[in-house]
Amino acid sequence: MCCRLGASLLLLLMSLRPNCATSLPGHNQQFRSHALKRLLEVFGMEDAPQSPHRARQPPQYMLDLYNAVADVDGVTKQPDLLVGNTVRSFLDKTRSQQFQFFFNLSSVAKSETILTAQLHLFKLRGRLFQDNLYERQQHFCQVSVYQILDSNNTSTAEELRLLSSRILAIHDSTWEVFTITKAVYAWTQDTKSNKGLMVIVQTLAGQQTSNHFVRFATGRDHHSSKQPMLVLFTDEERRGITTSPSLKDSDIIPFLSHRTLQNKASQNRKTRSLHFQACQRHPLYVDFEEIGWSGWIISPRGYNAYHCKGACFFPLGQNMRPTNHATVQSIINALKLANDVASPCCIPDKLFSINLLYFDDDDNVVLKQYDDMVAGSCGCH
């Protein structure tokens, strides 16, 4: 029984493979939907997001972040790089304003703890006209980001709340990042309070500047790779996979094709003929295209979850990485000192996390990290 969860997921993945699905009984479609629902639980989702309505290029920042955190198969290589386990990106909905922005945060779950929120703006080179001697003498400016409290009146200081302010070089053309955590926290607590953000540019002497003095890229007038973006780092509570009364291991086995079960029986006979192959790690590739998720998952295309298989009979060698308890249990089992004591189980003793980069239902790009998804090594326990 100690291997029940691993066996359940293994059977689940086997049942979703195409060669299995084509030979299942008539109510196969209902079973497949149950199996996919169970797999979505593992990834903390109730329903699979819809594929984007049109081809979209993910923000370069999110691609770079994913590549920094994960290897080519999605396995975490820099576990301390992310703040929290979820990173969401939102594009500006106004698409035409240089100094006023709005982001729809309705996809942020109530279970997510807000950690850090950033406004990413691509700063363009300022246009300095010859007839404005004062502006031509300026090399730096002060850029301030405000939370709009009243969208009907943004001309008075009482209707704006300062979030972040920085001194920038006027002639630079690069991404600039401002911390706006307080505003985003308020918006997630009360969605109606989200009136957007305003950016105000001043000289170091505090004078208002003309619109061409410092410019920011917009979604309408510039390349999509330079669109204003809100990046939100959160930590989402994860519900572990539950034992659903509608889908148990005993329900899965009857739905598997006869050929699959025959192959499994053949493998069991081969295992016995090899004098009980020792506990070790075996491949178990999860292909997102095969299960119909490739439309909304950007990276990876799949990953090797691996699974543990093999015997844990006495004497247990150190290569089986046994615990002291497993060693004692194997001795009791070998000497038949108790009738109801089985041999130890071959299970993962080291688990790694994986990362998914995907589009949500609002076409926002999300990066999520999922713990305990890859068997790093196997042992007798």
N, C-alpha and C positions, 0 to 999 in steps of 0.2 A: 504493500500500500504506500510505501515511502516514495515510490516513483509515479504516483497517480497523476500528478499535474503534468509532468513531462510526457507521460504516455498519452494523456488527453490531448495536448497540443500536437504531438506527433501524429496521432490519428486524424486530428482536425486538418492538418496540412496535407496529409495523404488524401483525404477525401475531397480536397479542393483541386487536385491535379486533374487536368483534362481527361487523361486516359482512364481515370477513376469515374469521373462524372458521366461519361458517355454510356457507361454500362450499369448505372444505378437504376433502381425501380422507378416507376412513374412519378412518385412523389419526391423524386430527386431534387426538383427545384425548390421545394419547401425546405428540405434538409440543407441544401446549399446556402440558402438565405440565412438559416439558423447558424450554420457554421461560420459564415462571413460576419454575422452579428457578433458571434463569440470572439472572432479574431479582432474585430473593431474594439471590443472591450479591452483587449490587451494593449491597444494603442490609445486608450482613453477617449474613445469617440462613441457617440450613439449612432451616428449615421456617417457614411462615407461622403466627403464633400463632392459637389458636382465638378466636372471638368470645366476649365475656363471657357467662356462663351466664344472667345477668339484667342488666337495665338498671342501669348504674352511673354515678354522677356523678363525674368526675375530681376529685381534691383541688384546691381553689381555688389553692393555692400553685403547683401544676404548671401550671395554666392561665395564671396570671399570669406565671410564668417563661417559658413558651412565647411569650406575647404580647410580652414584653419583648425576647426574643431574635430573633423572626422576624416578618416581615410577613404579610399575609393569605394569601399563597401559600406560606408556609413558608421563603422565602428569608431567610438570615441578615442582619439589619440591625445587630446589636450583636455583632460577632465576638469581643470580649474579655470579654463578660459571663459566659460559662460557665467553670467550672473543669473542664477536661477536655472530652470530647465526649459523655458519657453521664450522665444524671441519673435515678436510680431512686427511686421512692417505695414504702414498705411500710407497711401499716396494722397496728396492734396486733392480735395474734391472741387475747389474753386477753379483750378487749372489756368487761371488767367491773371491772377493778382500777384504782384511782386512783393507786396508788404502785408498781405492779409491771407490767412490760410485756415482751412477747415478740414478736419479728419474725422471720419465716421468710425467710432470705436465700439459699435454695437456687438461685434463678434468676441469681445473680451468676456470670458466667463466669470461668473460671480465667485467661483472657487479659486480664481487666480489672485495671488498676492502681488500688488504693484511694487516693483523694486526700483527701477530706473526708467525714465522716459527721456528721449532725446529728439530734438528737431534738427534734421539734416537739410541744410540749404547749400546749393552750389552757387558760390559768389562769382559773378562775372567781373571783368575789368571795367572800372568806371570810365565814363566818357567825360573828359574835362574839356570844356570849350574855352577858346582863346580869350573871349571877352570877359570871362570870370576869373580875374586875377587871384582872388582869395582862394577859390577852390583849387586852382592850379598849384598853389603853394602848400596844400595839405597833403600829407603822406599817410596819415592814420585817421581813423574815424571810430566812433563808439556806436556799436550795434546792440540794441536792446530788444528783447522779446517780451511781449505782454500778453496776459490772458484777457480776452475781451469779456467783460461782465455784462455789458448791454450792447447788443448789436445795432440798436437804433441810435446810439450816441457814443461814438468812439473818439470824439474830439476833446473830451475832458479827462483829466487824470483820475477822477473818481470812478470812471467806468473801465479803467484798465488796472491790472495788477502785474507789477514787475516780476518776471520769472528768472531772467538771466540777462547779463550784460557783459559785453566783451569789447576790447579794443582790437581792431583789425587793420591790416595794411590795405590801403585803398587799391593799389595796383596789382594785388595778388588775384589769381583766378584759381579757386580751389574749393573743396567741401569745407563747410564750417558747421560745427556741432554745438547746440545749445541745450542745456538741461532744463526740462519743463515738467519734472515729476509732479510737482504740487498741483498743476492744472489737470494733468491726466488723472491723478487720484481723485480729484473733485469730480471730474466728468464721469468716472466709473461709478461713483457713489450716487450721482444725480445726472442722468443723461441729458436732461433739459438745460443744465447749466453750461453745456458745451456750445459756446458761441464762436469758438475759433481763437486764433492767435493773430497778433499784430506785431510787425517789426518796425521799429523807428530808428532811423540813422541820423546821427548828429556829429558835428565836429567835436574835437576835444574841448572846445570852448563852450559846448552846449548849444550851439546854433543848429537849427533845422537845415537840412541840405536839400538840394533839388533831386528829383527822382533819378536823374542820370548819373549822379555823383557816385552812388554805390547801387549796383543792380544784382538781382538774384534770378536764376533761371526759373521759368514757369513750365507747367506741363503742356501748354498750348503752343508757346513760341520757341521752344527749345527741344533738343533730343530727349527722348523718354528716359535715357540713362541719367539725366540731370534733374529729374523732377523733385520738387520738395517732398520730404518723407519724414514721417514720425516713426521712430523705432522704440518699441516697448519691450523691456525685459521683465518677465514675471516668473513666479514660481507657482506651478499648478499642482494642487493636491491630486494624487492619482489613486483611483480605486483599483485595487488588485482584481484579477480575473476571478469572478465568482462562480460558484457551482450552480448553474442555472437548472431549475427543475424541468425546463423544456428541452434541455440538451445535455445528456449525461453520456459517459463512456459507453454504457450499455446500449444507448440509443445509436451511437456512432457506428459500432461494429456491424449491425445488420445492414446498414446502408452501403457499406463498402462492397465493391464488386467481388464476385467469386474469384476472378483472376487475381485481384489484389490479395485476397485472403490466402489463395493457393500459393502465391509468391511468398507471402509472409511465412506460411507453414514450411515452404521449401527452405527459406532462409534459416528457420529454426532448426531444421534437420541438419543443414550445413554447419550451423553453430555447434550442434551436439557432436557431429562427426569430427570437428576440429578439437575435440577434447575440451570443450568449454573455453572459448577464446576469452582471454583476460579483458577486464574492464578497460575500455579506451574510448577516445573521441572519434565520431564518424560524421561525415558531411550531412547537412540538412539545409539545402538552399531554398530560400523563400523568394519566389519570383513574383514581383508585384504585377507584372503584365499578365501572367497566367491567371491570377485571381481577379483581374479586371480593375486594378488600381493605378495603372500607369498613366491614366489621363490627368490625375491631379497630383501625383507624386513627382517632384522634379528630380530629386536624388535621395538615395541611390535607386537604381532600377530593381534591386533586390539585395539580399544579404544572406550570408551563410550563418544560420543559427547554431549549427552543429547539434548533435545529440550523443548521449552516452549509452554504450551498450557493451555487454560482456559479463563474465562471471566474476564473483567475489568470494571464491572458496579458499579455505585454509590450505597452505600458508599464504598470507597476504604479503607480497613483496612491497618494498618501499616505492617502486614504480607505480603502484596502485594508489599511492598517497592515502593510506588508511588512517582513520582516527584510532585512538586507543580503544574507544568503545566498539568500533567495527572489528578490530583485531580480537577482542574478547568474544564478541558475538560469533565470529567465524570459528573460534575454537569450540565454543559451546555447541554450535551446529555440527561441527566435524565429529566431536566426541559423542554426539547424540545424548547430551546431558539433559536436554529438555525437548519434549516432542513438538512444542509450538514455537520454537525459535528458528526463524529462517536465516539464510545467509544474508550478509549485508547487501545493500543496493548499490549499483553503479550509477552514480548521479553526478551532475556538475558540482565541482568544489570551488570553481572560480567563474564568475559571470561578468561580462562586459556590457556596457550600454551602447546603444546605437542612436543615430540622429536621422531625423526625417526632415527634408525641406520640401514643402508642398504648398499648393494653393488652397485656401479655405473657400467657403461658399460665397464670400464677397470679393473673390479674386485677390485677396491680400496674400502675401507670401509669409509663411510661418516656418520657423525652425524649432523643432522639439527634440528633446533628448529623453530617451526611454531607458530606464535602468534594467539590468538583469535580462537582457535579450539574447546574448550570445554566450554559449558554453565555452569558456576559455580553456578549461581542463577538466578531466574527470577523475573521480576517485571512489573508493569503497567507503560507504558511510552507513 
